[in-house]
Amino acid sequence: MVGRSAELERLDAVLAGLGRSGLPEVVDVVGEPGIGKSRLLDEVCARARGAGFTVLRGRATEYEQQVPFHLFTDAFADADPGAQAAFAEVHSVLHGVRQAPGDGSVESAAARFGLHRAIAAFLTQLGQRGLVLALDDVHWADPASRELVDHMIRHPARGRVLLVVARRVRQTPTTLTAALTRGAGSGTVLHLPLEPLSEQESVLALAPDIAEDQAKRLHAASEGNPLYLLALGHAHRTGASLPGHTPDIHADATDAGYAAGVPGGLAALLLDELGTLTGSQRRLVEAVAALGDHASSALLAVASELSVRDVEQETTALVVRDLLRAGPGGRWMLRHPLVRALVYERTAPGRRAGFHRRTARELARRGAPATERAHHVARSLTDWDAQAAEVLTEAAARFASTAPAIAAQLLDVVLTHMPDTPDRFTRRGELVLARARALGVSGNLRESRDLLHGLIETAGKDHPELRTRAVAQCAVMERHLGHSPEATALLRRELSRDPGPSPAQAVSLRLALGMSALLTASYPQARADVARAVAVARADDDPTGEAAALALAALGEAYEGETAAAAGFADSAASLADSLTDPGIAGLCEALVWLSWAETLLERYADAERHITRGLGIARRTGQLHVLPHLLTSRAFVHLTTCRLPSALEAAEEAESIARAAGSDDLLGFTLAIKTLVLLLARPLGDGSALATGEEATAAAGRGRGWWSSLAWCMLGHATFVSGDPHRAQEAITTAGGGPGLPLLQPSIRPGQLDTLAAAALTAGDVEAAGRWAAQATHEADRLGLDGQRAAALRAQATLAEHHGETGKAVRLLDAAAQEYARCGQTLWEAYSLLRAAPLVQRTGQGARAAAMWHRAHRIAVGGGARLLVDLAELIRPQVLAETPALPAQLAELTVRELEVAELVAQGLSNQDIAARLHLSRRTVETHLSSIYRKASVPSRAALAGLMTRVGLGTGS
């Protein structure tokens, strides 16, 4: 290849090392149109085949952007038929079948997120001996295919599987660019930009027969783009005039996405040979350009109004001229997407619409579903056609859960052509609501909100039901955009109307009002509305609405620190939600968001995880993209707290990805706040990624008084403290809380923030402030009555005691904190407390106990991927484990508390004495002893005492 030796060397290295840890699993080939991306993919595929790899090659096209998964359908057409049959779940995609949800297809069975996982398994299976999946022109990919590419970047297929994508920078959607950029930053993606060829390389290879001075002119005009240079060289040789021969001739000139703007001279040059075609050949080429995936000989005959025999004769002639090429599945295709785009754009609009209209009718005659006909119906619609509108509406309804962006596009076509007359207002309003919902769940929150604003105004007093539904839906969009005050005002106005909304609508409005109030830290003002929603839903026999209202009440009370009330509401909400079927609760999937977050704040992690998992499944199956960030952040926080950092980071990054696509600064700030804390614990000591993420979180969330903004500033405070800036840490957390006493910060998390403030104050030398904050942490934790928050307050007191030189007191407080954390399941913070305590315990002369603390904390940190704690453990290892005898295998599995009990047994203390010494109940001591006997494989108390004496423990050391 001309001028691409460096790129090929890098690709050869990737192929040679495929499957090894730490090497890229995705290659991102980017460059201007015509720069040689497809040629490079050809070479990579050829080399991969030569090395024994399976190669699948797919290309996206501009005119199939409404066809879900077209890019992958094209690639999988090359897969071995046996492999396809082995994966029934993706059978419909592999063969281009796009049936409607509900008829047994993959969209109905697993929805798009389930399909992502099925395709990953399919690629893993094909990749046992090496697989290269090469996807060209990804910038034209349909939304469903782009979403699947994003998924594969974040969750690469296992084994020796390489994904190579080629795209144009300027036409790539922002979300896909962001996904590839983040992948490049993490090392998963190899970014491979193709730069223009040098003058020497391009002229010698592509224009060797042209005089040097003229060749240099052509190269300057092409700016090193091989395709432009070839076209210009061809024009020079044939003597054609070049009206497009200007300094900006390169600017998207060969971009098929902007074919109508291709300079006339260059377009004429590229389509020059079409001028010699016969009328029927030209008509057939135009039909192929219009039909795309449907360009089989039989359909071409119908669309072009030629006989089947004429089609066969003309396609043979066009293949000889290399204008047509045989594609997968017996369809015909033009030799290059640029040629197709130019032909399509230059086909007379009436004739082009006719091709689509006849194709749609033929597909209907064959019994094809609305989803397969919709593209051609939309392209053929030039005026209002009720029948065509029904096809598009039906297709949109069926695409809503699997490809909502396409559903929104189809409904837009219907609404554009539908007459805006009074007799159609209700139907038009229903379609606007459906389109707004499709836009919302696919992440286009602002466009959805704007549509709903228009409907609310036009509905007015004459259509109260439509208006109320639009208000409820609009409030959700406003809230997800971070506009909770606007949502609250909208809802209050609607609830005050006379006559009021129906019971079901009233529940929906009051739920939206309660959540908006929660996000603006004003839940007490909406408490009565949420209680009213519970009562109305119960009276109206609406279990789904009642479960949602109870879940919201649980979250609101947990947020406000009313633990007993929150626990009662959570119990009732969980009982009711668990009794509902998935379809029964799908309409209010946010109920599971509220319930899982309430349970998280109440430290009920097993219950929270159960409801998170269920909510994610429902949201993904039903296409409710807007609720996924909230469920994923809850999962990230639960997994962080229970020390499962890799899965916590995975959930946080997926939440971030969706938030970025949604375009909500507040939502992005919230997801980045959770990610900041995860990165802080998951990355090594000294790593700056958490601090950078915290900075971005606060920049996105701003300095508002809401929940999400406060959380972002708190997480930035933790990151700055760990990075060594205690003054900025105090500033960040007090900014979040509205002052030194944190009056604006949610009570449910105050003790943890006060612990960090106390530690930061001591580091900064402000002992008085540290004392105040530690005392406030104790007061706040006592009010909450939650083990984890009580442990945070104990840790703050321990930090103060250590500063005052009260080592024994600090040890007791840290030990108590570790026990509280262990009791509520916060193993990450248990490990941190043990690491804090271990050096102090060693200082008191209890070497074996200090070693036991260190070993348990280290085991938790390593097993949970908490790299920060692992590094901290290694830092203190010399002082904790110095001259400490190694524990025998029989005692290695004992917890720190169990080791304490065993030592006291060896000293001759009775169970009652041990209970008094350790401030435990006698029954708890007996439980610990049973566990010790089992783990240490000793039959009795005497045997345990003997074992402890033999290894030098239990002697008071």
N, C-alpha and C positions, 0 to 999 in steps of 0.2 A: 504493500500500500504506500502511496505517495505521502511522505512527510508524517507518518504516524508510527514510526518505529518505537518511540518512547512510550506511547500509549499501549502498543502491543506488548512491549516488555512487561509493563505493569499488569496487564491482563493475563499474560502467561504465568506470572508469579502467583496471581490469585487462583488461577485454575490448578496450578501445581500444589498449592497449599490448601485447597478447598477441604473444609471439614475440620481443620485445625483450629483450636481455640485462639481467639484474639485476632483472627484475620477477617477482612470484610466478607460479608455474605450477600451484599447488594452492590452493584456497580451502577453509578448514575452518569450516563454519557449525555452531556449537554452541549449545545452549540446552536449557531444560527441555521436557518433553513438552507439546505444544500451544502452544508459544511462537510458532510461525509459520515454522519452518524449511522445511517443505514448500512453504508459500506463497511464501517468498522464492525457492526453487528454481524454482517455476513462473514467477515474474517474470523471473528470470535467463535461463531457457530461452527465454521469449518474446522478450526483447530480443536474445538471441543469434540466434534465427531471423530476426528482423527485420533484423539486420545481415548476414545471408547465411551464418551459420555452420551447419554440420551439428550437430545436437543429438541425443545419445543419453541416454536417461533410464532409470535402473534403481532398484529399491527392494529392500532386504533385508527379509526377514520372519522372525519368530521361528521359524516352523515349518518352515523350509527350512534350518536351521542344520546339518543333516547332509547337505545336498546341495552338493557341491563346486562353487564358482564360480557359485552361483545368482545372486548380485548382478550379475555381468557377463553371464550368460546373459540376464537380464531386460533389461539395457541394450542388448545387441547385437541383440536381437530387432527393434529399430528401424532397424538398419543396412541400407543398400541391398543387395539380393540380389546384385548384381554384385560389390560389394566383398567380400561374404562368400565368394563362389566364388573370388575371387582369393587368398584366404588359406586354403588347404586345411588348413594345420597347426592352425588354430583352428576349423575347421568344426564339430567335435563340440561345442565349447562354445557357439558362436553359435546352434546349433539345439537346445541342451539335451540332446544325446545324451551319456549318461554310461556308456560301455561299460567293460568291464574291461580293465586292463592286459594286454597280450599279444595283444589281438585287433585291433591296428591303430589303436587310438584315440590321441588326443593324449597321454593319460596314459602310454601305453606308449611312444610314439615319443620324447617329449621330457621327460616328467615335468613337475612343476609349474614348475621353474625355467626349463626350455626354453620352456614355455608363456608365462611372464612376458615373455620376450624376443619371442616371436611376437606377443603382444597389443600390445606396445609398437610393433612394426613396423606392425601393423594400424592402430593409432591414428595413427601418423605419416602413413600413407597417406591415411586419412580426413581428417586435419587439414591437408592442403595448402591448402585454402581456409578454414581455421578450423574448429575442432571444440570443442564443449563436452560433456564427459562428466560428467553430473550423477548422483550416487549418493546416494540418500536412505536414512535409517535404517541407516547403516553400523554402528551399535552392535549390530545383529542379524545382521550378515553372518556367513556360515559361515567357519571358519578358513582355508580355501583362498582365499576372496575377500579376507579381511583381509590375508593374506600378500601377495597380489597388489597391494592398495592400498599396503602398506608399500613394496613394490618400486617402484611408480610414484612414491612420494614421494621415494625416494632416487635413482631413475633416471627423471626425467620424460621423456615422449615428446618427440621432437624436433619442431620446427615450431610452428605456432600451435595448440597443444592445451592446453586448460584443464580440469583435473580439479576438480570442485566436490563436496565431500562434506558431508553433513548428518548430525549424530549427537547423541545425548544424552550429556552428560558423565558422569553417574553410572553409566550402563550400558556405557560404552565399555571394552573390554578394555584392560588396562594397556599391553600392547605397542603397540597402535594409538595410544593417547594419547601414549606416549613418542615414537613415530615422527613424529607430527604436531607435537609440541612441539619436537623437534630440527629439523624442517623449518622451523618458524617462527623458530627461533633463527638459522638460516643464511640466511633470506630467501627460501627456496623456497616456503614456505607462508604464506598470509595468514590469520591467525587472526581469525575474525569472530564474536564472541559476540553472541547476541541477548538483550538485556536485557528485563525486563518493560516493558510499555507504561505510560506515565504515566496517571494518573487521567483527565486531560483528554482525551488521545488516545483511550483505550479507551472511555470512557463515551460520548463524542460519536459515535464511529464505530460502536460495537457495541451500545450500549444507549440510543439517543437518545429512545426513547419511555417510559423508566422514570423515575419521579420522582427528583430529584437526590439526596436523602438515601439512598433505597434503592439507587440506582445506585452511590453511594459505598460502601455496605455490600458490595454485590456485588463491586465492584472490589477492596476490601480482602480479601475472602474469596478472590478469584482471584489476588491478588498480581500483577495486571497480566498474567496469562496469557490470551490471547485465547480459546482453546478453553474454558477453565474459565468465563470470563465469558459466553461464548455459551450454555454449558450452564446456568449459573446463571440467566442472563436468561430462557432458555426456561422453566425451572422456575417462575420468578417469574410469568411471563405466564400460565402454565397453572394456577397455584395449587398446584403440587406441593409437598409437604413436602421439606425439605432436611436430612435427618439428617446429611449429611456437611458441613453448613455450619459449619465450625469453623476455627480459626486455621491448622491444618495440612492443610486440604483439598487443598492443592497437592502434597503430598508423594507423588510418583509416582502420583497418582490416575489419570492418563490413560496410564500406562505399560503398553503391551500386554505387556511382558515380565513384569509383575506383575499381570496382569488379575484374578487371584483375589483380590487385595487392594484392588481398586477399591472405594471406599465404596459401600454399597448404593444410596443415593439417587442418586448420580451415575451408577452403572452402569445402574440402572433407567431413568434419564433418557436415557442414550445409546442404550439398547436399547428405548426406549418403543414405537417403531413396529413392533417384531417381535411385540408382543402381539396385533396385529390380523391376523396372517398365518394362513392356513389350515394345517392339519396337514401337508399335503404341501409347502407352501411353507416352513414352518419346518424340516421335515426336509431340504429341499434346501439351505437356507441353512446348516444345520449340516454338511451334506456338503461344501459348498464350503469352509467353514472348515477342515475336516479334510484335504481333498485338496490344497489349495494348487496347486502347479504341475500336478497331474494332473486338475484340475477341468474336464475336457472334458465335453461333453454325454453322450457314450457312457459314460464312466467314472462320471459322476454317476448315471446310470441304474442301473448295477450297484451302486454303493455305497449309494444311497438306497433301492434296491429299488422304484423307480418305473419306469414304462414310458418309453421314449424319447419318446413323444408327450407324456406328462405332463410330462417334463422340459422339453421345448420350450415347452409352454404356460406352465408356471410360471416359467421363466426370463424369458419375455417380460413377464409380469406384474411380476416383481421388478425388471426393468430400468426399467419405467415408474415404479415406486416409488423408483428410484435406490438400491436396496439392492445390486443386482448391476450390475457393469459388465463389458463385454467386454475381455478382456486379450489379450496377444499369443499367437499360436499357437492361436487358437480356444478358449482356456480362459476360464473365468469367475472373477471375483474380487469380493470384497466391496468396498464403496466406500472403506473406510479400514482400515488394519491394526488400529486400536483396536477397531473393530467386529468384525473377524474374531477377535481375541484374546478379547474378551468372549464372543462366541458359542461359541467352542471351549471355553473354561473352564466355561461353563454348560451344555454338552451333557452329558447323563448319561454317566458313564464307560463303562458297558456299551455304550451306543449308539455312543459315540465309537470304542471299540475295534472295534465291528462295521464301521463305515465303513472303517477302516484294513484290517481283515482281508479284507473283500470286495474292496477295491482291490488288495491284495497278490495275492490269488488270481487276479483278472482279469489283472493284469500278468504273472503266471506263465503263465497260459493263452496269452497273446499272445507268449510267448517272451522277455519282457524279462529282461535280465541281473540277477543278484543285487544289483548295485550300485544299480539303479533301484528294486528292490523293498524294499531294506533298511529305508528310513525307515518304510514302512507296516508292515512285519513287526515292527519294534521297538516301534512305537506300539500294536500290537494284542496283543502278548505279555502275557498276564496270569498264565500258569502255564507250567510246563516243557513245551516242544514241541520234540522232537528235530529235526523237519523245519525248523521256523522257525530253530532254532539253527544248522543247517547253512547256511541262506541268509545269516544274519548273519555267520557265520564266514568264508564264502566272500567276501562283500562286504568284510569287514575285511581279508582277505588281499590283495584287489585294490586297496583304498584305501591300503594300507600305504605305498606308495612315492609316492603323489601327494597324499594327504590323511590323514596318520597320526593326527592328532587325532580325526578321525571314525572311523577304524579302532579307536582305543582306546575310543571311546564305544560302538560296536557290540559290542565284546567285553565291555564292562562289562555290557550288557544280558544277554548270554548267561550270564555268570558269576553275575549276580544271580539268575537263574531256575534255573540248573542245580542239581539236588540234590547236596548235599555228602555223597556216600556213598563208601565205600572202593572200590567197583568203578569209580568215575569219577575217582579221584584222579589217575591219570596223564594222562587227557585234560584234566582241569581244570588240572593243572600246566602242560601245553603251552599252554593258552589264557592262563594268567597270564603265562607267559614272552612270548607274542606281544603281549599287552597292555602289558606292561612295556617291551618293545622299542619299540612304537608311541609310548608316552608319552615314552620317552627321546629318540627321534629327532625328536619334535615339540617338544622342549624342556622337557617336564615331568619334570625329573630327579628331584626329590624324591619325587613320587608313584610314579615308576617304582622308585626305590630302596626305598620303603616296601613296595611290593608284593613285591619280590624278597626282602626280609627275612622277610616272612611265609612265603613259599614255602620258603625255606631252613630255617626252623624246623619247618614241618610235614612237609617231605620226610624229614628226619632220616636214620636208617640204612636205612630200608626202601626208599627211592627214591634211591640214590646218583647215578644219572645225572642226574636232574632237579635234585638239590641242587647238583651240580657245575656244571651249566650256569647255574643261578641265581647261584651264587657268582661265576662268571666275568663274567656280565652285571652283577651288582651292583657288582663291583669297578670296572668301567668307570664306572658312574654315580657311585660314591663319589669316584672320581678327578676326574671332571668337576665335581663339587660342591666340590672342593678338600679332600676328606677322604682324602688319600693314606695317612696312618697307619692309618686304619680299614680301608682297602682292603688294605693290606699284611698286617695281622693276620688278616683274613678269608681271604686267599689262603694264608698260611702254615699256618693251621689245616686248610684243605682238603687241601693237599699232604701234610700229615703223617698223614692218615687211612690206615687199613689195612682193606681193600685200597685201593690208590691209584687215581687216575683213569686213564682210557684214554689212549693216546698223544696223540690229538688234543686231549682235554681238558687234558692236562698242558701241552701247548704253549700253549694259551689261558691257562691259569692263570699260567704262568711269564712270559708276555709281559705280562700285567697287573701281575704282581709287579715286573718290571723297570721298567715305566713309572712305577709308583707310587714306587719307590725313586728314580728319576731326579728326580721332582718334589719329593721331600723331601731332595734333595742327599745321598743315601746310595747312589748307584749301585754303588760298589765292593762293597757288601754283597749286591747282587743280580747281580753279574757272572757268577757261577757258574751261577745259575738261567737267565740268558739264553743262556749257552753250552750248557747242557743242553737248552734249547728248540731251539736250532739242531740239535743232534745227534739229538734225538728226532724232529723234523720230517723230517730227512734220512733217517733209518732207516725212518720210516713212509711214505716217498715222498709227502710233503706239501709240494710246492713253494711253496704260498702261505704256509704256516706258516713254512717255512724263510726265505723272502724277508722276512717280517715280523720274524723273530727277528734276521736279519742287519741289517736296517734299524735295529732298536732297539739292537743292539750298536754300530752306527756312531754313532748319536746319543749313546749313553752314553759312548763313548770320546771323541767330539768334545767333549762337555760337560766331561769330566774333563781335557781338554787332551792326550790321547794321540793326537796327530795321525796318526802313521803307522798305528797300529792302526785308527783310525776310517776312514782312507782305504781300507784293505784291505777292511774290512767293507762300506763304501759301494760299492766296486767290485763286490763279490760280490752285494750286495743289488740294485743297479741292473741288473746282468746278468740276474739271475733274475726280477725284477719286470718288466723289459722283455719277457721271453719269455712272460709270462702274458697271457691275454686279459683284457679288462675284467671279464666275468662271473667269471673265475677269481680275480681279486684283490678283487672287490667285497665278499666276506665279511670281508676284513681290510683295509678301506680305510685304517685307521690306519697300515698299513705305509708308505703313500705320505706320510703326515704325518711319520713318523719319518725316512724317507729324505730328504725335501725339507729338513727342518730340519737334518739332519746335513750335507747338501751345502751348505746356507747357512752353517753354522758353518765348514765347510772351504773357504769362498770359491769354491765351484763353482756360480756363479749360473745359468749356462745349464742345467746339469743339474737344479738345484733347480727352476727355473721350469718345465721340461718335466714334472717329476713333480708339481708343484703343479697345473698345468693339467689333467693327467690325473686327479688325485685329485679336483679340484673337479667335473669332469664326471661321474665315477662317483658321488660323494656326492650330487650334485643329482639325478641320474637315479634313484638308489635310495633317496632320501629320508633319507640319513644326516646329518641336520641337526647332530648333536652333533660331527661331525668338521670341519664347515665353519670354525668360528672358528680352528682350528689351521692349516688350510691358508691361510686368508685372512691371518692375521697373518704367516705365512711369506712370502706374496706381498707384503704391505705392506713387510716389512723388505727383501726383495730389490729391490723397485722404489725404495725410499728410497735404498739404498746405490748403486744404479746410476742415480740421479738421474732418477726418473720420479715426481715427487711427486704429481701429480693422481691417477694410478691407485693409488699407494700409499695415499693418503687414502681413496679409494673403498673399497679392500679393508679398511682398518682400520675404517671406519665400519660396513661390513656385518658384520664380525666382532663389533664392539661390540653391534650391534643383536641379533644372535643370542644373545650372551652375556647380555644384559639379560633376554631372554625366558627363558633357561635357569634363571635364579635362582641362579647360582653366583657368590659374591663373589670367589673366587679367580680364576675364569675371567674375570670382568669386569675384575678388576685387571690381569690379563695383557694382555687386549686393549686396555685403556686405556693401559697402559705403552707398547705399540707405537705407539698413536695419539699419545701425548705427543711421542715423538721425531719422528713425521711432521709433526705440527702445528708443532713448533719450527722445522723447516726450511721448511715450506710457507707459514707465515704471515709477515707483515712484521715487521721489527725493532720491538720494543716491544709487539707483540700479546700479550695475556695468556691466550689460549686454551690454549696448551700447559701453562702453569703450573697453570691451573685443572683441566685434565684429569689432570695428574700428581698433584695433591692428591686427586682422586677415586680415582685408581688405587691410591694407598697406603692410603686409607681403606678401600677394598674389600678389598685384599690383606692388610692388617694387617702385623704385624711378625714373621711366621713366618720359618723358615729355608729355605723352599722356593724353587724356581727362580722361580716367578711373582712371589712377594713381593719377592725380591731385585731382579728386573728392574724392578719398579714403583718401588722406592726409587732405583735408579740413574737411571732416566729423570727422576724428580723432581729429582735432583741436577743433571742437565744443564740442565733448565728453570730452576732457581733460579740457576744460575751465569750463564746468558745474561741473566736478568732483573736481574742485578747484586747478588746476595747470595752471595758466595763462602763465607762461614761456614756458611750453611745447606746449600750444595751439598756441602761436606765432610761435614757431619753426615749428610746423606741417604745418600751413597755409602758411608760407613763403617758406617752402620746396616745397609745391604744386605750388606756384606761381613763383618760381625761384628767390626769393629775396624780400626785403621789399616792393617794388612797385608792386609786383605780375605781372611782365611783361609776364610771360608764362601762366597765368591763363586766361581761357576764359572770355572775357569782359562781357558776359551776366550775370555772377554771381559775378563779383568782388565786387559790393557794399555790398552785404550780408556778404562776407568774411571780408571786411574792417571794417564793423560794429563790428564783433566779435574781430578783431584785436585791434580796438580802446578800446573796453571794457576790453580786456585782458591787454593791456598796462596800463590802469588806475589802474586796480587791482594790477599790478606789480609795480606801482609807477612811470611809465614813461609817464608823462603828455605830454611831447613834441612829442613823437611818436604817442600818441593817437590823438593829434591835427592834425598831418600830415595825419594820416589815415582817420580821419573824414572828412578832407577837400578833400582828394582824392575820398572818397566815394561820396561826393556831386558832384564833377566834373564828375565822371564815370556815376552816375545816370542821370545827366542832359543830357549827351550824348545819353544814352539809351532811355530816354523818357518813361520808363515803371513805372507804379504806384508802383508795389511791390518793385522794386529796389530803387525808389525814397524814399519810406517809410523806407527802410533799412538805407539810408543815413541820413534821418531825425532822426532816432533813434540813430545813432552814434553821431550826433550833440547834441541830448538831453542828452546823457550820459556825454558828455563833459561839457554841461551847468550845469548839476546837480553837477558834481564834483567841479565846480567853485562857487557853491552856488547860481546859478541863477535859483531858483526854478520856478518862473513864466515862464521864457523862456523854461525851460525843459518841463513844462506842455504843453505849446503851441506846441512845436515840437513833443512831444509824441502824443498829440491829433491829429495833422495833419497826423502823421504816421498811426494812427489807421484809420483815414478817407481814406487814400490812400489804405490801405490794404482792407478795407471794399469795396471800389469802384472796386477793381480788383478781389474780391472774395477770398482773402487769409485770411479766417476767423481765422485760427489758430494764425497767426501773429498779427491780429487785437486784439485777446484776450490777447496775450502776451504784446502788447503795452499798452493796457488798465490796465493790472495788474502793469506794470511799472509806469504808470501815477497815479493810484489811491492814493497811499500813499502821493505823492507830492501834489495832489489836496487837500487832507485832511489837509495837512500842511498849505495850503493857506487859510484855513477856509471854504472851500466849501464842507462841509460834505455830503450833499445830492448828489452832483454831483459825489463825490468820491465813494459813495455807489452805485450809478447807474452804474458807470464804473465797479466796482467790481462785481456786480450782473450779468451784461451782460457777462463779461469775464468768470465768474464762470459757467454760463449757457452754453456758447459755449464749454468750456473745458470738463465739465461733459458729455454733449450730444455727443461730438466727441471722448470721450475716451482718452483725453490728460491728462494722470495721472500726468505728471510733472507739468503742469499748475494748475491742481486741488490742488496739494500739495503746490505750490507757493501761490495760492489764500488763502489757509488755514493758511499759515504762516503770511500773511499780514492782515488777517481778523481783529485781535484785533486793530491794529492801524488805519485801514480804517473804520471799522464799530463802533468804540467806540462812545457811546452816540449819535449815529445817529438814528433818528426816522425811523421806517420801512416805506417803500413806500406802499401806499394803492394799492389794486389790480388794480384800474383803471390806475395807472401809471407804474405798474411793467413791462409791455410789451414795454414801450418806450425805444428807443435806447438812447445812451448817447447824441447824437446830438439833438434828438427830445426833450429830457428833457431840454437841454440848451435853445432851442427855446421856450419851454413852460415857463421857468423861466423868459425869457426876455419879453414875452407877459404879464406875471403877473406884471412886472415892468413898463408896459405901453409903451414899445417901439413899433413903427410901423414896418411893414414888411421891409420897406426900411432901417430903423435904425438897425434892426436885421441883415439884409444882410450885412450892412457895418461892424457891430461889429464882425460878424463871418466870414467875407471874403467869403460870398456866393452870388450867384445871387438871385434876388428877386423871380424868378420863383422857385428856389430850396427851399426857405423859404416857399413859398405857398404850395409846394408839401409836405414838412414836416408837415405843419399845417393840411393839409387834413388827413394825416396819424394819427396825434395826436388826432384829433377830433374823428376818427373812433375807435382807440384803447382805448381812455379814455371815450368813450360814452358821449361826451359833444356836444351840438348843435352849440355853438358859441364861439367867442373870449372872450366874457364877462364871459361865464360859465367856460371856461378854467382858466381864471385869478382868478375867485372865488375859484375854486378847489385848485389851487396852493397856494393861500393865506391860505385856511383852513388847509392845511397840513404843513404849515410853510415853503413853498418853494417860490421862486420868490421875496424874500424880500432882496435880495442882500447877503444872507448868503453864 
